[in-house]
Amino acid sequence: VPASLALRRRGAPLWRHGLSPPADRVALVVGAGSGVGQAVAYRLGALGIYVGLAGRRLDELERTAAELRQHGGHGLPLPVDARDEADVAVAVEQLATTAGGIDDLVYCAGVGLYGPVETYTLADWEQTWSTNVTGLFLCARAVIPYLRQRGGGHIVAVSSGAGKHGYAERAAYAASKFAVHGFMESLAEELGPQRIKCSTVVPGSILTEFAATSVEKKQASGRKYLQPGDVADVIVQVLRQSDHAWTQEVNVWPF
C-alpha cells in the first residue's frame, strides 16, 4: 500500500508527514501582521495551509495576505483584538465558515511593557495580562469545538525565556509568561484525550520591534538575537510531527 494511502486510511494529516499538503488544512495565526506570527503565516501558506490572519491592524494583515497570494498561498485577514471575547468569537466563526473548519491555532500575540514594580501602572499590568494570557485563553476556548469537529488538532503558544526565569523590571511580563506555561500544561491534560495537542515554544530574544525597542538599537547592542523566521521554523516543525508524537515544550535560543 502506498505510504500516502496508508496514512490517509489512518486519518493522519498528510502534510505533517512531509507529503503533499491537503488544500483543506486550516490554521489560525494570531499576531500574523508582523514578527513571528507573520513568519509562521508565510511558512504555513507555503505548505498549502489556508491561514486565518488575526491581529489588530488590518493594513498589516492585508500586506501579509498579499504576500501569501503572490507565492500561491491563501490567507484571510481577520482584524481582531484578541483581548475582546466578542471579537474573538466573530473572527473564529468567520474563519471556520469561510474555510470549512479549523485544524490549528498558533498564538503569537504579545506585549512587553517593562519597568520597576514600584512605579508600574495598573493599566500596563492589565494590558500585559490581557494580551499575553487572556487573549490566549479566549482564542483557545473559541477554537476547541472546531478542532474537535476535525477529530483533533494542535494549539501552539509562543512564550518567552522570561516565562521560566524572572528579570528585574520585567515582573509583569515574566508573570504573564509563567502563566502561559501553566495554562498550556493544563490545557494539554484536558485536550489530549480528544487528540488535540498543546505545545509551548519558548524563544530567547528576537530581532523585532518588540518592547518598543527598534531593530537598529538591538543590532547596535552587540547581543545575539533570533530572527522571526527561526522561531517560525520551530513552530512548523512542531506542527508537522506525526500523530503519535507530541512536543509539549521546546526552547529556542540565539546562537
Salt bridges, closest charged atoms under 4 A:
ASP59 OD2 - ARG57 NH2 2.80
GLU60 OE2 - ARG57 NH1 3.50
GLU67 OE2 - HIS71 ND1 3.57
ASP81 OD1 - ARG83 NE 2.97
GLU85 OE2 - ARG141 NH2 2.57
ASP103 OD1 - ARG25 NH1 3.50
ASP103 OD2 - ARG150 NH2 2.88
ASP104 OD1 - ARG16 NH2 2.72
ASP104 OD2 - ARG25 NE 3.41
ASP233 OD1 - ARG43 NE 2.51
ASP243 OD2 - ARG195 NH2 4.00
GLU249 OE2 - LYS164 NZ 2.53
GLU249 OE1 - HIS181 ND1 3.35
